[in-house]
Amino acid sequence: MRRGTLLAAFSTPWPALAAEVASPPGMFSTVLQVLLGLGIVMAAIGGAAWLARRYVPGAGHGHGPVKVVGAVMVGPKERVVVIEVEGDWVVLGVTATQVNALHTLARPERAAADAALDAAAPRFPPPGSALARWLNARRDPSA
């Protein structure tokens, strides 16, 4: 059986075999295939980044022992940054080439109270937004 198929393939003229091969796809289908593949790869990269940010400790903001409290630009490439490390605030001078510790101070009591209130406060929309007015109307039908 195999010998007959092989013999038939070699006995057929080559131009006839070339005619049986499907014509190459058009340019539109090739571009569409490339764009679809690129979209799938980009979606996979975005999904992996989202999963890493969501489930890997330290990949997101506010995790770990160091938290940025605030920063202010004092020049085109210079800024003063306040970070919190285990309850202490460290004031840093940051330039393009180096980081210097300027001062260390205890965390202010007001900041500790504000952080506790922020953590306990429910996350509602801004008071003037349409969603806030709608939620208030649903909560208090007399208003």
Secondary structure as the mmCIF struct_conf table of DSSP 4:
data_model
#
loop_
_struct_conf.conf_type_id
_struct_conf.id
_struct_conf.beg_label_comp_id
_struct_conf.beg_label_asym_id
_struct_conf.beg_label_seq_id
_struct_conf.end_label_comp_id
_struct_conf.end_label_asym_id
_struct_conf.end_label_seq_id
HELX_RH_AL_P HELX_RH_AL_P1 ARG A 2 SER A 11
BEND BEND1 THR A 12 THR A 12
HELX_RH_AL_P HELX_RH_AL_P2 TRP A 14 GLU A 20
BEND BEND2 VAL A 21 VAL A 21
HELX_LH_PP_P HELX_LH_PP_P1 ALA A 22 GLY A 26
HELX_RH_AL_P HELX_RH_AL_P3 MET A 27 TYR A 55
BEND BEND3 VAL A 56 VAL A 56
TURN_TY1_P TURN_TY1_P1 PRO A 57 GLY A 58
BEND BEND4 ALA A 59 GLY A 60
TURN_TY1_P TURN_TY1_P2 HIS A 61 GLY A 62
BEND BEND5 GLY A 64 PRO A 65
STRN STRN1 VAL A 66 MET A 73
BEND BEND6 GLY A 75 LYS A 77
STRN STRN2 ARG A 79 VAL A 85
TURN_TY1_P TURN_TY1_P3 GLU A 86 GLY A 87
STRN STRN3 ASP A 88 VAL A 94
BEND BEND7 ALA A 96 THR A 97
STRN STRN4 VAL A 99 ALA A 106
HELX_LH_PP_P HELX_LH_PP_P2 ARG A 107 PRO A 108
HELX_RH_AL_P HELX_RH_AL_P4 GLU A 109 ALA A 120
BEND BEND8 ALA A 121 ALA A 121
TURN_TY1_P TURN_TY1_P4 PRO A 127 GLY A 128
BEND BEND9 SER A 129 SER A 129
HELX_RH_AL_P HELX_RH_AL_P5 ALA A 130 ARG A 139
TURN_TY1_P TURN_TY1_P5 PRO A 141 SER A 142
#
